[in-house]
Amino acid sequence: MSRLRTAVIVGAGQAGGRTAAQLRKQGWQDRILLLGEEADPPYERPPLSKEVLTQAADPLTGRLYAPEWYQENDVELRLACQVAALDLADRTLTLATGGRESWDVLVLATGCRARRLDCPGADLAGVTTLRTAADARTLSSGLQAGAEVVLVGGGFIGLELAASAAARGCSVTLLEARPQLLERALPNQLSDFLAARHRREGVELRLGVGVVAFEGEEKLQGLRLSDGSRLSADLAVIGVGALPNVELAQAAGLACQDGILVDSHCSAGGSVYALGDCSRHQDAWLGRPVRLESWENAERAPQAAAGAILDRPEPYGGVPWFWTDQYDVNLQLLGLKQPLEREVLRGDPESGSFLSFGLAGERVVTAALVNAGRERRPVKQLMEGRIPLDADALADPDVPLKQLTKGG
């Protein structure tokens, strides 16, 4: 009888959980060990900043699988389990408890952690971040009607939190050190559209202003800002990006550069794979390395990794897709912001539903869809097919996008 092989997945978030499922689905018959640092089983993170806060929903509303799924699929799930070290030569890992596990295939899905601010008072009670289900539980209890809430950072997390806190009746101020919201992701017109929507809900936006210090004795009482002003606050949430958890990989000798470096099959070399937020993969469609923090990447990369592990490799890549929900606004982004030759607007922003395209030459390389999700499929086809377009036809709502995908 042949020896039972072991696939160890370090990280039991969405990417890690989906990898276990894909291995089983694609034919891995041997042992699967799924190790997670959190006490909660694998779940999706998008609900944490939305319905978990606005509707006081259980953070595990986005759990990947029912509890019995793991036994039914013979997946060993260990929670609150921290990996201390990897030995790639011996194919073993050491747990923080001192135990050891051997592996034949290792998948690193260690995710990211919230970036903190290095300024006085950042460790005060009442200064927090949102990354985990535990964070969401704590934050939800603090979003009481009338509470003074300050969001630090005008990215997706900060804006979603602003919308959720406003819906809970909080007094909300959002600080963004850059001169516009989502500067790295959106064109100016869309940034202004979102800013106006937040202001209509009573959110105070302070742009071009950073935090110098959080003030208080043991608990947060206020913030001192870079323009010399002060804000009182009961709660401050830092949303200034995330850092990939690469320390285990780096200490083991794997190449890392703002993420664990892997090829288009999610392979870091040998029998080691990395995927999800912690990895920087060679994207087959973009033609360059990229690290993506997105729901879609956590869903699709496990399919590619499992295929490679089972000797059915297919290059991984495609048009990056992100979305955010704020109030009655659903914003979907395709592609990554880059220098453009032209921006094309399709539809009227005043109507609340429109599209914005970024063109390089005659081809769409970025797109933003505001309350226009039904158009995502043809827009993606335009981008994937690198179809040359007439900008006037693209801007004309009377010309169906489906027609343009055919070169018409």
C-alpha positions as CSV (number, residue, x, y, z in Angstrom):
1,M,0.0,0.0,0.0
2,S,1.4,3.4,-1.0
3,R,2.1,6.0,1.7
4,L,-0.7,8.5,2.3
5,R,0.5,12.0,1.2
6,T,-0.3,15.1,3.1
7,A,-1.3,18.5,1.8
8,V,-0.9,21.2,4.5
9,I,-2.7,24.5,4.0
10,V,-1.4,27.3,6.3
11,G,-4.1,29.9,6.6
12,A,-7.8,29.1,7.0
13,G,-9.3,32.2,5.4
14,Q,-11.3,32.2,2.1
15,A,-8.3,31.3,0.0
16,G,-7.2,28.5,2.3
17,G,-10.7,27.0,2.6
18,R,-11.3,27.1,-1.1
19,T,-8.0,25.4,-1.7
20,A,-9.0,22.5,0.5
21,A,-12.3,22.2,-1.4
22,Q,-10.7,22.5,-4.8
23,L,-8.1,19.8,-4.0
24,R,-11.0,17.4,-3.1
25,K,-13.0,18.5,-6.1
26,Q,-10.2,18.0,-8.5
27,G,-9.2,14.6,-7.2
28,W,-6.8,14.8,-4.3
29,Q,-7.5,11.5,-2.4
30,D,-5.0,11.9,0.4
31,R,-4.8,13.8,3.7
32,I,-5.6,17.5,3.8
33,L,-4.7,19.5,6.9
34,L,-6.0,23.1,7.1
35,L,-4.4,25.3,9.8
36,G,-5.9,28.6,10.8
37,E,-4.8,31.2,13.4
38,E,-8.2,32.6,14.0
39,A,-10.7,30.9,16.3
40,D,-13.4,31.1,13.6
41,P,-13.7,28.7,10.6
42,P,-13.1,29.9,7.1
43,Y,-15.4,32.8,6.0
44,E,-15.6,35.5,3.4
45,R,-14.5,39.0,4.6
46,P,-16.7,41.4,2.5
47,P,-19.7,41.1,4.8
48,L,-17.6,42.3,7.8
49,S,-17.8,46.0,6.8
50,K,-21.3,45.9,5.5
51,E,-24.3,43.8,6.8
52,V,-22.3,42.6,9.9
53,L,-22.2,46.3,11.0
54,T,-25.4,47.7,9.5
55,Q,-27.6,44.7,10.4
56,A,-25.7,43.4,13.5
57,A,-25.4,40.1,11.6
58,D,-23.2,37.3,12.7
59,P,-19.7,37.7,11.2
60,L,-19.9,34.1,10.1
61,T,-22.8,34.9,7.9
62,G,-20.2,34.6,5.2
63,R,-18.8,31.3,6.3
64,L,-17.6,29.1,3.5
65,Y,-19.0,25.7,4.6
66,A,-21.3,24.2,7.2
67,P,-19.4,22.6,10.2
68,E,-20.2,19.1,8.9
69,W,-18.6,19.8,5.5
70,Y,-15.1,19.3,6.9
71,Q,-15.8,15.8,8.2
72,E,-17.8,14.9,5.1
73,N,-14.8,15.9,2.9
74,D,-12.2,14.5,5.2
75,V,-10.5,17.9,5.8
76,E,-8.7,18.2,9.2
77,L,-9.4,21.8,10.3
78,R,-7.4,23.1,13.3
79,L,-8.3,26.6,14.5
80,A,-6.5,28.9,16.8
81,C,-3.4,27.2,15.5
82,Q,-0.3,29.2,14.8
83,V,2.6,28.0,12.7
84,A,6.0,29.1,14.0
85,A,8.4,27.9,11.4
86,L,8.8,26.1,8.1
87,D,11.6,23.7,7.1
88,L,11.5,23.4,3.3
89,A,14.3,20.9,3.1
90,D,12.7,18.4,5.6
91,R,9.2,19.3,4.5
92,T,8.1,19.9,8.0
93,L,6.5,22.8,9.9
94,T,6.6,23.6,13.6
95,L,3.6,24.8,15.5
96,A,3.7,27.5,18.2
97,T,2.7,24.8,20.7
98,G,5.9,22.9,19.7
99,G,4.2,20.2,17.7
100,R,5.4,19.3,14.2
101,E,3.7,18.3,11.0
102,S,5.2,16.8,7.8
103,W,3.9,17.7,4.4
104,D,4.2,16.6,0.8
105,V,2.5,19.7,-0.6
106,L,2.5,23.0,1.2
107,V,0.1,25.8,0.4
108,L,0.6,29.2,2.0
109,A,-2.6,31.2,2.3
110,T,-1.5,33.4,5.2
111,G,-3.4,36.5,4.0
112,C,-2.8,40.0,5.2
113,R,-3.0,42.0,8.4
114,A,-4.3,45.5,8.8
115,R,-1.6,48.2,8.6
116,R,-1.3,50.3,11.8
117,L,-0.3,53.9,12.2
118,D,3.0,54.6,13.9
119,C,2.0,57.6,16.0
120,P,1.3,58.4,19.7
121,G,-1.8,56.9,21.2
122,A,-2.3,54.3,18.4
123,D,-2.6,51.6,21.1
124,L,-5.4,53.3,23.1
125,A,-8.6,51.5,23.7
126,G,-11.1,52.7,21.1
127,V,-8.5,52.8,18.3
128,T,-9.0,49.7,16.2
129,T,-8.8,48.1,12.7
130,L,-11.2,45.9,10.8
131,R,-9.8,42.7,9.4
132,T,-11.2,39.7,11.2
133,A,-14.6,38.4,12.4
134,A,-13.4,39.2,16.0
135,D,-12.7,42.8,14.9
136,A,-16.2,43.1,13.4
137,R,-17.8,41.9,16.6
138,T,-15.9,44.4,18.7
139,L,-16.6,47.2,16.2
140,S,-20.3,46.5,15.9
141,S,-20.8,46.9,19.6
142,G,-19.1,50.4,19.5
143,L,-21.3,51.8,16.7
144,Q,-24.0,53.2,18.9
145,A,-26.3,56.0,17.7
146,G,-24.7,59.3,18.5
147,A,-21.2,57.9,18.9
148,E,-18.5,60.1,17.4
149,V,-16.7,57.8,15.0
150,V,-13.5,58.8,13.0
151,L,-12.4,56.7,10.0
152,V,-8.7,57.1,9.1
153,G,-8.2,56.3,5.4
154,G,-10.4,57.0,2.4
155,G,-10.0,53.6,0.7
156,F,-12.6,50.9,0.3
157,I,-12.6,49.9,3.9
158,G,-12.8,53.4,5.2
159,L,-15.7,54.3,2.9
160,E,-17.7,51.2,3.6
161,L,-17.2,51.7,7.3
162,A,-18.3,55.3,6.9
163,A,-21.5,54.2,5.2
164,S,-22.2,51.5,7.8
165,A,-21.5,53.8,10.8
166,A,-23.8,56.5,9.3
167,A,-26.5,53.9,8.8
168,R,-26.2,53.1,12.6
169,G,-26.8,56.8,13.5
170,C,-23.2,57.6,14.4
171,S,-21.6,61.0,13.9
172,V,-19.0,60.2,11.2
173,T,-15.8,61.9,10.1
174,L,-13.5,60.4,7.5
175,L,-9.9,61.5,7.2
176,E,-7.8,61.0,4.0
177,A,-4.2,62.1,3.8
178,R,-4.4,62.3,0.0
179,P,-6.3,65.1,-1.9
180,Q,-9.0,62.6,-3.1
181,L,-10.7,59.4,-2.1
182,L,-9.5,56.2,-3.6
183,E,-6.8,58.0,-5.5
184,R,-5.0,54.8,-6.5
185,A,-8.2,53.2,-7.9
186,L,-10.5,55.8,-9.3
187,P,-10.5,58.7,-11.8
188,N,-11.2,62.1,-10.3
189,Q,-14.8,62.2,-11.5
190,L,-15.8,59.0,-9.7
191,S,-14.0,60.0,-6.6
192,D,-16.0,63.2,-6.5
193,F,-19.2,61.3,-7.1
194,L,-18.5,59.1,-4.1
195,A,-17.5,62.1,-1.9
196,A,-20.8,63.8,-2.7
197,R,-22.8,60.7,-1.9
198,H,-21.1,60.5,1.5
199,R,-21.6,64.1,2.3
200,R,-25.3,63.8,1.5
201,E,-25.5,61.2,4.3
202,G,-23.9,63.6,6.7
203,V,-20.4,62.2,6.7
204,E,-17.7,64.9,7.2
205,L,-14.8,64.4,4.8
206,R,-11.5,65.9,5.6
207,L,-9.1,65.5,2.6
208,G,-5.4,66.2,2.6
209,V,-5.3,65.8,6.4
210,G,-3.4,63.1,8.4
211,V,-3.3,62.0,12.0
212,V,-0.5,63.2,14.2
213,A,-1.7,61.5,17.4
214,F,-4.6,59.8,19.1
215,E,-5.3,61.4,22.5
216,G,-6.6,60.1,25.8
217,E,-5.5,58.6,29.0
218,E,-6.3,54.9,28.7
219,K,-9.3,55.3,26.2
220,L,-9.5,57.4,23.1
221,Q,-10.9,60.8,23.6
222,G,-9.8,62.6,20.4
223,L,-7.3,63.0,17.5
224,R,-4.7,65.7,16.8
225,L,-4.4,66.3,13.0
226,S,-1.7,67.4,10.7
227,D,-3.4,70.8,10.0
228,G,-3.2,71.6,13.7
229,S,-6.9,70.9,14.5
230,R,-8.4,68.4,16.9
231,L,-11.3,66.1,16.8
232,S,-13.2,64.5,19.6
233,A,-13.9,60.8,19.2
234,D,-15.4,57.8,20.9
235,L,-14.0,55.4,18.3
236,A,-11.4,55.5,15.6
237,V,-10.9,52.9,12.9
238,I,-7.7,52.8,11.0
239,G,-8.2,51.7,7.3
240,V,-4.9,52.6,5.6
241,G,-4.2,49.3,3.8
242,A,-2.9,45.9,4.6
243,L,0.4,44.1,4.8
244,P,0.9,40.6,3.4
245,N,1.9,38.0,6.0
246,V,5.1,36.8,4.4
247,E,7.3,36.4,7.5
248,L,7.0,32.6,7.6
249,A,7.8,32.3,4.0
250,Q,10.7,34.8,4.2
251,A,12.3,33.1,7.2
252,A,12.1,29.8,5.3
253,G,14.0,31.3,2.3
254,L,11.2,31.9,-0.1
255,A,11.4,34.9,-2.4
256,C,9.2,37.7,-1.2
257,Q,8.5,41.2,-2.5
258,D,5.4,42.7,-1.2
259,G,4.0,39.2,-1.2
260,I,5.3,35.7,-1.7
261,L,6.6,35.5,-5.3
262,V,4.9,32.7,-7.3
263,D,4.5,31.8,-11.0
264,S,1.3,31.7,-13.0
265,H,0.5,28.4,-11.4
266,C,0.8,29.8,-7.9
267,S,4.0,27.8,-7.4
268,A,6.8,29.1,-5.2
269,G,9.1,26.2,-6.3
270,G,9.3,22.6,-5.4
271,S,6.0,21.5,-3.8
272,V,5.3,24.9,-2.2
273,Y,2.4,27.1,-3.4
274,A,1.1,30.5,-2.2
275,L,-2.1,32.2,-3.1
276,G,-4.6,34.8,-2.0
277,D,-3.7,38.2,-0.4
278,C,-0.3,37.0,0.6
279,S,1.0,36.2,-2.8
280,R,2.3,38.1,-5.8
281,H,1.6,35.9,-8.8
282,Q,2.7,36.2,-12.5
283,D,-0.6,37.0,-14.1
284,A,-1.1,35.4,-17.4
285,W,-3.5,38.1,-18.7
286,L,-1.7,41.2,-17.3
287,G,1.7,39.8,-18.3
288,R,3.4,40.9,-15.1
289,P,3.5,40.1,-11.4
290,V,0.6,41.4,-9.3
291,R,-0.6,41.1,-5.7
292,L,-4.4,41.3,-5.5
293,E,-6.5,41.7,-2.4
294,S,-9.9,40.7,-3.7
295,W,-12.7,38.3,-3.2
296,E,-12.3,37.0,-6.8
297,N,-8.6,36.2,-6.3
298,A,-9.4,34.2,-3.2
299,E,-11.9,32.3,-5.2
300,R,-10.0,31.7,-8.5
301,A,-6.4,31.2,-7.4
302,P,-7.2,28.0,-5.5
303,Q,-8.6,26.5,-8.7
304,A,-5.3,27.1,-10.4
305,A,-3.2,25.9,-7.5
306,A,-5.1,22.7,-7.1
307,G,-4.8,22.0,-10.8
308,A,-1.1,22.5,-10.7
309,I,-0.7,20.3,-7.6
310,L,-2.6,17.5,-9.5
311,D,-0.5,17.9,-12.6
312,R,-3.1,19.7,-14.6
313,P,-1.5,23.2,-14.7
314,E,-3.4,26.1,-16.4
315,P,-1.9,29.6,-16.3
316,Y,-3.8,31.8,-13.9
317,G,-4.8,35.4,-14.7
318,G,-7.6,37.6,-16.0
319,V,-9.1,41.0,-15.7
320,P,-9.0,42.0,-12.0
321,W,-12.4,42.7,-10.5
322,F,-13.3,44.5,-7.3
323,W,-16.6,45.8,-5.9
324,T,-17.9,47.9,-3.1
325,D,-21.3,48.7,-1.7
326,Q,-21.9,52.1,0.0
327,Y,-25.5,53.2,0.7
328,D,-27.4,52.6,-2.5
329,V,-24.2,52.7,-4.6
330,N,-22.8,49.5,-6.1
331,L,-19.4,50.3,-7.6
332,Q,-17.6,47.6,-9.6
333,L,-14.0,48.1,-10.9
334,L,-12.3,46.1,-13.7
335,G,-8.6,46.4,-14.4
336,L,-6.0,48.3,-12.4
337,K,-5.6,52.0,-12.5
338,Q,-2.7,53.1,-14.8
339,P,-1.7,56.1,-16.9
340,L,-4.3,56.6,-19.6
341,E,-4.6,58.3,-22.9
342,R,-8.3,59.0,-22.6
343,E,-11.2,58.7,-20.2
344,V,-14.7,58.0,-21.6
345,L,-17.9,58.5,-19.7
346,R,-21.0,56.5,-20.7
347,G,-24.3,57.7,-19.1
348,D,-25.2,60.5,-16.8
349,P,-23.8,60.5,-13.2
350,E,-26.8,62.5,-12.1
351,S,-29.0,59.5,-12.9
352,G,-27.0,57.4,-10.4
353,S,-26.1,54.8,-13.0
354,F,-23.2,55.2,-15.4
355,L,-19.9,53.8,-16.6
356,S,-16.4,55.2,-16.8
357,F,-13.7,53.7,-19.1
358,G,-10.0,54.2,-19.3
359,L,-8.5,53.8,-22.7
360,A,-4.9,53.1,-23.8
361,G,-4.9,53.7,-27.5
362,E,-8.2,52.3,-28.7
363,R,-8.5,49.6,-26.1
364,V,-10.3,49.6,-22.7
365,V,-7.8,48.9,-19.9
366,T,-9.9,50.0,-16.9
367,A,-13.6,50.4,-16.2
368,A,-15.8,51.5,-13.4
369,L,-19.5,50.5,-13.3
370,V,-21.8,52.5,-11.0
371,N,-25.1,50.7,-10.4
372,A,-24.6,49.0,-13.7
373,G,-23.6,45.5,-12.8
374,R,-25.5,44.0,-15.7
375,E,-22.9,45.5,-18.0
376,R,-19.9,43.7,-16.3
377,R,-20.0,40.7,-18.7
378,P,-19.7,42.7,-22.0
379,V,-17.2,45.1,-20.4
380,K,-15.0,42.2,-19.3
381,Q,-15.3,40.8,-22.8
382,L,-14.1,44.1,-24.3
383,M,-11.1,44.1,-22.0
384,E,-10.2,40.4,-22.3
385,G,-10.4,40.5,-26.0
386,R,-8.4,43.7,-26.2
387,I,-11.0,44.9,-28.8
388,P,-10.2,48.2,-30.5
389,L,-13.1,50.6,-30.1
390,D,-14.4,53.9,-31.3
391,A,-14.6,56.2,-28.2
392,D,-17.7,57.9,-29.4
393,A,-19.5,54.6,-29.8
394,L,-18.3,53.6,-26.4
395,A,-19.7,56.8,-24.9
396,D,-23.1,56.4,-26.6
397,P,-25.6,54.6,-24.3
398,D,-27.7,53.8,-27.4
399,V,-24.9,51.6,-28.8
400,P,-25.2,48.3,-26.9
401,L,-21.9,47.1,-25.3
402,K,-22.7,43.6,-26.5
403,Q,-22.5,45.0,-30.1
404,L,-19.1,46.5,-29.4
405,T,-17.8,43.1,-28.2
406,K,-18.3,41.9,-31.8
407,G,-16.2,44.7,-33.2
408,G,-19.4,46.6,-34.3
